[in-house]
């Protein structure tokens, strides 16, 4: 038995998403079939579309899904049909990183999230004719009306909260918030700056405000996003296009330097400026530097105990952090709805254009209700 679904398939590098009818296998014992309600669009989807990340094509992307459980495998104990769920990154569950609550750094992170297949190499997505699209992107491939997920990355959330708002928690917003609350563990009273206030950076601003940081500096060239950052908790705004010395501008706010800095932009110049602004024992976290970006640093600049830390998915245990953020949203302390712009699933190509141009902060696709 299979489930019929409609998917947006990326057929070629930099190409449009094309809609195809697919068949999805029944869940294996540890898998879950989810009817999609909404899914966010993330920069990682765009990176794969451009083939900066070598996920095989054709493929069904999407990795910030929110939906309703339809069927579960015989061994699934964490969710049941009818549950509302948010889908997050996948991991093997067996390696040392996974077993020590750091599944974001899973030894099998590439195979689990980017290979376009299950960890055993099989594919649960099929078509009647033409090239079979790869699935299981981030253990979900949520650019489809249904997703076949694993119980490890299927997170039950409260039914009274809107799934179209909860969906982006699965990657981008979890990354920004987790970087502050878990990976860097920014404490109350600390000084903090974030380079880049797109969705990830704004989630970091909100999280720093929740954590009780007393200095929260938002750094970006987009005046509108800087003003939104102020509304969400930033105490100071810095536009690099309007200062001659970015490090100096940051040290004007905190003379002894910043205790915590997070870069979400991947711009090499921000590594230089951010490290230059660190206080003794300060920490610089980054989520976006890739090989080949030319981000280089003289180690001698870290002699006062400063450190660099690469961060994936905020080092989050998704089942814990996503529900913590959901409760903060309920309490009005993590207003992620301020970041979101909604599109019909049929308008996925327009949504990608708007997200890529910066016209929207976080694009979210909504699926039509059944029947």
Steps between C-alpha positions, in 0.01 A plus 500: 500500500618850420376856552446730203648847541581813303860617521703800385803337338829669423603344171816697416752737653353850540181381333139560600310264725271284289192329639479123464275226630693257718430186701637472854567163660320401818700581814760247606492403871691817608340739249205740499273620218413868546240705312664836448330819616790740446873507439758775520753585232857505630830619354616138494227418248635784284858372537396157374300657217821674390692174563734668744413190702512185291168332576416288194235618252212474434396543862212600724646758739339662806611461860290732719176305487197517724208262467269236639594136551300263279671164555783365713725198479461212744799606716412871528418606856552877496204606283166358386248579226342842548797653681625838384871485424795714392770332291867567566843371398573127492778302671605139537432468874791259546828693479684664791364847418141378489537298819638804684209734408688673218316342207552810284863386472405143410783297346258424215362854457554509123341163428209570735414844360646559153543167320142489367439158648446313824811411698489152343508659153138428406244755381134501604386732219393359163345618173315319222725639226811711460797540731423406858552797735725457799329543836573494874663846488569574868298185565182665366492659149216726606445677165216253444147449623622202708839422653653173611696576816687318775382500860831664600428821307122514547426726796156511662380856573188638673185479287380847590797675337488579125706253300578754228675708767664204673644343181811724462612401849637179347817656357569873460334629814628206705850577370495864610332442833701188580828675419422747778320281752695174463818517291630831639279489812487878524425585866297780656689828508727413208595706195411348164514598133363325192619562145210465257138535611317280258284227652789328680643826634162631616435173680836554672398854600175371652683221680761739641216716629339193659837404654529842664800637310525869587682607182363360173653646184344428160734548201356517147487725193120476471343788691157336514633182655704700749183677614324163534798379705451799731133408542600142585754589768816651351636782714738637234504500119806519277490539122845406361432710193488812714815454711864505397618262771253224594715368784529851636125553476441184705759601759332838529203312643709267721842649572652182644359299211214260449464177693307321226481552124301296248544520124214383278622664179806299400678820396875479553522865608266428790739242640771765509274766652336268749823355635640851525203595718528203741567560867759286680355146517241604240343242271424529128243255366424458132237311304572588138869493403561244225821369348630736237358819651849622588421551869849501652625604843836548668489275808702761688183708524351243738776516762274651771298182526263580215360210301321414177214251481329357195130438564252274320127514577579692818633171647133448585327189621202576281238323707591725793585835343213511250248454779679754720477752216136412440422580864693827475296586192180425692619735776575779251875483566607349167274669241611309191183598314664845457753338262267299278347554156258236372460355151285228347698184422423560131699825520825337617707657222378849586570434867858400418549816294369720779712323764813516285458871428448586866145626440385268778677378813356149519276359229258228608299282258149401596332185366131488413283325758377154387147468372 
